[in-house]
Amino acid sequence: MENANPNTNVHQGHDGFPWKHVIGYILSIILTALAFWFVLSVHMTKAATIVSILVLAVFQVLVQLLMFMHFTERDKGPAYQVTAVLFGFFIAFTVVGGSIWIMAFKAIVS
């Protein structure tokens, strides 16, 4: 029998032990440890190290979106989630790109 009240469906996925969050937490720790290990212990070229860290960062973003940001849940509609994720990418690109631009400009001026 389907529940007639749509407000009670929101809370049904939060009962029980939060395995999804535990798995996400463990994956986040593993990905962070791998990034540190690549930088400190693996002797690769600087470019290969940066590419490795960027690949691990992409996996970290996917873990965060799927495990913690409820990206697969459709409670508030996919348009809301897509807009929020795009806004997050815009903010991240602006902060990272702006920081790199400022550091490059300072290197030219100095």
C-alpha positions as CSV (number, residue, x, y, z in Angstrom):
1,M,0.0,0.0,0.0
2,E,1.4,3.3,-1.0
3,N,1.6,6.1,1.5
4,A,-0.9,9.0,0.7
5,N,1.0,11.7,2.5
6,P,4.0,12.8,0.4
7,N,5.7,14.4,3.4
8,T,6.3,11.1,5.1
9,N,8.1,9.7,2.1
10,V,10.9,12.1,2.6
11,H,11.9,10.6,5.9
12,Q,11.7,6.9,4.9
13,G,15.2,6.8,3.4
14,H,16.8,8.1,6.6
15,D,15.8,5.2,8.9
16,G,18.4,2.7,10.1
17,F,22.2,2.9,10.1
18,P,23.6,5.4,7.6
19,W,25.8,2.9,5.6
20,K,25.9,5.3,2.7
21,H,27.5,7.9,4.7
22,V,30.0,5.5,6.3
23,I,31.0,4.1,2.9
24,G,31.4,7.7,1.6
25,Y,33.5,8.7,4.6
26,I,35.8,5.7,4.2
27,L,36.1,6.3,0.4
28,S,36.9,10.0,1.1
29,I,39.6,9.0,3.6
30,I,41.1,6.5,1.1
31,L,41.1,9.0,-1.8
32,T,42.7,11.6,0.4
33,A,45.4,9.2,1.7
34,L,46.1,8.2,-1.9
35,A,46.6,11.8,-2.9
36,F,49.1,12.2,0.0
37,W,50.8,9.0,-0.9
38,F,51.2,10.1,-4.6
39,V,52.8,13.4,-3.5
40,L,55.0,12.1,-0.7
41,S,56.1,8.6,-1.7
42,V,55.7,8.0,-5.4
43,H,58.5,9.5,-7.5
44,M,56.7,10.7,-10.6
45,T,57.2,13.8,-12.7
46,K,55.5,16.9,-11.5
47,A,52.9,16.8,-14.4
48,A,52.1,13.1,-13.7
49,T,51.6,13.9,-10.0
50,I,49.3,16.8,-10.7
51,V,47.3,14.7,-13.2
52,S,47.0,11.9,-10.6
53,I,45.8,14.3,-7.9
54,L,43.2,15.8,-10.3
55,V,41.9,12.4,-11.2
56,L,41.6,11.6,-7.5
57,A,39.9,14.9,-7.0
58,V,37.3,14.1,-9.6
59,F,36.6,10.8,-7.8
60,Q,36.4,12.7,-4.6
61,V,33.8,15.0,-6.1
62,L,31.7,12.1,-7.3
63,V,31.9,10.4,-3.9
64,Q,30.7,13.7,-2.2
65,L,27.9,14.2,-4.7
66,L,26.6,10.6,-4.6
67,M,27.1,9.8,-0.9
68,F,26.7,13.1,1.0
69,M,24.9,15.6,-1.3
70,H,21.9,13.3,-2.1
71,F,22.5,13.8,-5.8
72,T,20.5,10.6,-6.7
73,E,17.5,11.5,-4.5
74,R,14.6,13.0,-6.5
75,D,12.7,14.6,-3.6
76,K,13.1,18.2,-4.7
77,G,13.4,17.5,-8.4
78,P,16.4,17.1,-10.7
79,A,16.3,20.7,-11.8
80,Y,17.1,22.0,-8.3
81,Q,20.0,19.6,-7.9
82,V,21.5,20.3,-11.3
83,T,21.3,24.0,-10.7
84,A,22.9,23.6,-7.3
85,V,25.7,21.4,-8.7
86,L,26.4,23.8,-11.6
87,F,26.5,26.7,-9.2
88,G,29.0,24.8,-7.0
89,F,31.2,24.1,-10.0
90,F,31.0,27.8,-11.0
91,I,32.1,28.8,-7.5
92,A,34.9,26.2,-7.4
93,F,36.2,27.2,-10.8
94,T,36.1,30.9,-9.9
95,V,38.0,30.3,-6.7
96,V,40.6,28.0,-8.2
97,G,40.9,29.9,-11.5
98,G,41.1,33.3,-9.7
99,S,43.7,32.0,-7.3
100,I,45.9,30.7,-10.2
101,W,45.4,33.9,-12.1
102,I,46.4,36.1,-9.1
103,M,49.5,33.9,-8.5
104,A,50.5,34.1,-12.1
105,F,50.0,37.9,-12.2
106,K,52.1,38.3,-9.0
107,A,54.9,36.2,-10.7
108,I,54.8,38.5,-13.7
109,V,54.9,41.7,-11.6
110,S,57.6,40.5,-9.1
